[in-house]
């Protein structure tokens, strides 16, 4: 099954990164939620963090300080994921950060944005973040940005509203036929 993923992190001025929260949502073929995994991640060094940083949207310092440490979160996520699950990220940089900290997970990953851009070739106004797409459908507030749980719900909703066919994720973008204007007119 496809699993929508989001990870949030902070970055120190010396380029050191640390994950702050992670969310995963297993979805069915119509992008309906089937199961959810979410947790905040305890900081490696509490002094490292600026607690009002945008990555902490949706939580307070004590919620992160009392969260499970990264090693435990890795174990929890490893147990939650199924062997055939494919991890779906909106953009490439989130997948890169994830693999820096969760390298022992063997599930394959894919980046959704190129597939969505190809699918929406004739409707460039819709292309953008998951929040931008949902806004184009008249939904103005769909949670807090940079709160991993809200980000994957917004991602799910955008894919559902676009009626994005999961079969297209299996076709390399360069071999995909162009989406016709009439297909998109139904949205």
Residue pairs with C-beta under 8 A, 6 or more apart in sequence:
1 26
1 27
1 28
1 34
1 82
1 84
1 85
1 86
2 26
2 27
2 85
2 86
2 88
2 166
2 169
3 24
3 25
3 26
3 27
3 81
3 85
3 86
3 87
3 88
3 107
4 24
4 25
4 27
4 88
4 152
4 155
4 156
4 159
5 22
5 23
5 24
5 87
5 88
5 89
5 94
5 95
5 98
5 109
5 152
6 22
6 23
6 89
6 90
6 94
6 148
6 151
6 152
6 155
7 19
7 21
7 22
7 23
7 94
7 97
7 98
7 101
7 148
8 19
8 20
8 21
8 22
8 55
8 146
8 147
8 148
8 151
9 17
9 18
9 19
9 20
9 55
9 97
10 17
10 18
10 20
10 48
10 49
10 50
10 53
10 55
11 17
12 18
12 48
16 48
17 97
17 100
18 41
18 43
18 44
18 45
18 48
18 49
19 41
19 70
19 73
19 97
19 98
19 101
20 40
20 41
20 43
20 49
20 55
20 56
20 64
21 38
21 39
21 40
21 41
21 55
21 58
21 59
21 147
21 148
21 149
22 37
22 38
22 39
22 41
22 73
22 77
22 98
22 148
23 36
23 37
23 38
23 148
23 149
23 151
23 152
24 36
24 37
24 38
24 77
24 80
24 81
24 87
24 152
25 33
25 34
25 35
25 36
25 37
25 152
25 153
25 156
26 33
26 34
26 35
26 36
26 82
26 85
27 33
27 34
27 156
27 159
28 34
29 166
30 160
31 156
31 159
31 160
31 164
31 166
32 160
33 153
33 156
35 80
36 149
37 76
37 77
37 80
38 148
38 149
39 67
39 68
39 73
39 76
40 59
40 63
40 64
40 67
41 64
41 67
41 68
41 69
41 70
41 73
42 64
42 65
42 66
42 67
42 68
42 69
42 70
43 49
43 64
43 65
44 69
44 70
46 65
49 56
49 61
49 64
51 60
51 61
54 145
54 146
55 146
56 64
57 144
57 145
57 146
57 147
58 144
58 147
58 149
58 150
59 147
67 73
68 76
70 101
74 101
74 102
74 104
74 105
77 102
77 105
78 104
78 105
81 105
81 107
83 106
83 107
85 107
86 107
86 108
86 109
86 110
86 169
87 95
87 98
87 107
87 108
87 109
87 110
88 109
88 110
88 111
88 112
88 155
88 169
89 95
89 98
89 109
89 110
89 111
89 112
90 111
90 112
90 113
90 129
90 130
90 151
90 155
91 111
91 113
92 111
92 113
95 109
95 111
98 109
99 109
110 169
112 155
112 159
112 169
114 173
115 164
115 168
115 169
115 173
116 127
116 133
116 159
116 162
116 164
117 127
118 168
118 173
118 176
118 179
119 162
119 164
119 168
119 179
120 126
120 127
120 162
120 179
120 184
121 178
121 179
122 178
122 179
122 180
122 181
122 184
123 184
123 187
125 136
126 132
126 133
126 136
126 162
127 133
130 151
130 154
130 155
130 157
130 158
131 142
131 145
131 154
133 158
133 161
133 162
134 142
134 154
134 157
134 158
134 161
137 161
137 187
139 157
142 150
142 153
142 154
142 157
143 149
143 150
143 151
143 153
143 154
144 150
145 151
161 187
162 187
163 186
163 187
168 176
